[in-house]
């Protein structure tokens, strides 16, 4: 019932290591009659069935869904989504004071091409592959099956992630929910709007890092750059930060931050619409803690060098505004800049600043953004907490 593709004899190595992608160069031939998004069976050169996955004409030809002999049907998605939900429950992310988490993180949850974020009862789906999009009804049903009463609505937001392939309209697939909708992260209230917000509406991947900042926040004067909806600022104010400045170049982001500050009734906060680099270069302010969480400076390998230079400049400048004994919390979400390269870059910035710098914590994406051990490319967020003497 499924179409098939066959691997070249010497191209089975990555499959043996259970890597979830098959590149087009590993296939004996690109099938002409198979449509983008179809489920295909993958055979090795001796005609043994080894996997099933979503096919696409492109450099990644197949995204593997299973290495077992099973159908890709409702039961399959019920099982996968239930496993994903169970993991988040085990991580205690469904609590009275926490109702925001990532439910499905692509390859990390054995569902390449699928992201699902959860905001207090609302699941927001972003498909990054046509194959997942074509099975979105099965995915929606599986969410209803796994979440039961914990589900109010399912929203499809795949238009921006599947540009031009087929006509895709965003909208509710199940139930509906007015926006902004209020949900909680570690006791902080957020107004969420998946319809108009960036990505699915919120940067869930910084939850644990916000909690870490909160530990150091009491009495501190803090600069939170690239703040988007204010996550780090809110976590710090909740724990008694003395003064927080939130900065973003997007006016819309600052409006979101201001709305969240008001919603939580926090004081001692100032918003700044500005380019982070310009502000840090020109400001005369000094801070106890500075947070740098820029968007990915490099989306492709060929921009890596430029990105490294950007991180170095930004961090070296930020260090100059930190009081002796203060902290720098700095991140990169560029997948092509790995942990080692990022650390080396920050060390170079520290040398340039002329200050003594200690690494207190090495930071990363949280457990609801798991990394499939056979797909190291899934590691994207890294950071450092530094003390600047
Ligand atoms: N720290 C945020 C997420 C950051 S996303 C959180 O915890 O939710 C990156 C943000 O950087 C976006 O809001 C984007 O508007 C902002 N941004 C992009 N370029 C910028 C620049 N040059 N200066 C300041 N902000 C910028």
Boltz pocket constraint, residues with backbone or C-beta under 6 A from the ligand:
constraints:
  - pocket:
      binder: B
      contacts: [[A, 202], [A, 203], [A, 206], [A, 225], [A, 226], [A, 227], [A, 228], [A, 229], [A, 230], [A, 231], [A, 232], [A, 247], [A, 248], [A, 249], [A, 250], [A, 253], [A, 274], [A, 275], [A, 276], [A, 277], [A, 293], [A, 294], [A, 295]]
      max_distance: 6.0
